[in-house]
Amino acid sequence: MRITTQVMAWAVLPLMAPLALFVLLGQVTVRKLRKNSETKDHLGISLASGWDIINVANAFSEPKKIDHYSLSL
């Protein structure tokens, strides 16, 4: 195996974990939110297929303080 192949393999390997977690988030969490009639319409705009997964991931990653202050303005 050439050195460039090994370097590329080690460079791509760290990218696989976030990709797997993104798919897992979409399959587990967002699927439950889509089935719930109360939350189905509150998942944000859908610019493309699967965009609601990005909206939910964004909501999970924001600190509560930012959300709290934006609501009080």
Residue pairs with C-beta under 8 A, 6 or more apart in sequence:
22 53
22 57
25 53
25 56
25 57
26 50
26 53
29 56
30 43
30 52
30 53
30 56
33 39
33 40
33 43
33 52
33 56
34 40
34 43
34 52
43 52
43 55
43 56
44 51
44 52
44 55
45 51
45 55
46 52
